[in-house]
């Protein structure tokens, strides 16, 4: 039976950890990941302690987020205590984002994942440290991601030039007060506090919750008429709004809608055709991030 790994991490580093988990799985290495193992209503502390008891290695994903996390410190303390007491669990530091090594890991060699170019070598190093022969045929680096410049080129080729204010990077309005959003966009709040802006190019609605903007929707009029059974390239629309696709994670894709998460800004970004004949629209929300 192959050795198993507990992935200790902070939730802010989840995209990297999910990628790492998938690569370990492709190597045939069992892993323990909280989102897959802990069910609603179960004790976090008890499940984590039980998870560490069952594995051979605890891989600690190191970043400024994780070294400041009391949960990660607790997980590592449990594993280090077992290692010191001669139990089989071994702690493997994985440097994801440059940070100072916490005292309990000083003196340990770590795998360096701090740059994408180092990822394949660091993964192979990790797999071999676990005691498994690295299967190069089972590792496929992720497809290249479109950057902002490429998205802008795509938009331009589809006759969607980069839009200027107030439609430039409209996620910026999320969390603003109604008053600040009105001043920034030049719009006027209506009776319910929403701000609606219309031009020949776009229709934008800033929806409020309390006194703050909680949702932004932008319709790009040049993309109409569109059909819900018609495929589209969401990167074209994102480029027109100066949104960098490489900063987003595509989590759902259907013919009439694409859903992304912006993990840095903690936003859900949806590109969709709401009905036959509609333009393509982009919605931004922090409330539904992760849902």
Secondary structure as UniProt FT lines:
FT   STRAND          5..8
FT   HELIX           11..13
FT   HELIX           14..26
FT   TURN            27..28
FT   STRAND          31..32
FT   HELIX           34..37
FT   TURN            40..41
FT   HELIX           44..54
FT   STRAND          57..62
FT   HELIX           64..67
FT   HELIX           70..84
FT   TURN            85..86
FT   STRAND          90..95
FT   HELIX           103..105
FT   TURN            106..107
FT   STRAND          110..112
FT   HELIX           116..118
FT   HELIX           119..130
FT   HELIX           136..138
FT   HELIX           148..157
FT   TURN            158..159
FT   TURN            165..166
FT   TURN            168..169
FT   HELIX           170..173
FT   TURN            174..175
FT   HELIX           178..185
FT   TURN            191..192
FT   STRAND          195..198
FT   STRAND          202..209
FT   TURN            210..211
FT   STRAND          212..220
FT   HELIX           221..223
FT   TURN            228..229
FT   HELIX           234..240
FT   TURN            241..242
FT   HELIX           245..247
FT   STRAND          249..254
FT   TURN            255..256
FT   STRAND          257..262
FT   TURN            263..266
FT   STRAND          267..273
FT   TURN            276..277
FT   STRAND          280..285
FT   TURN            287..290
//
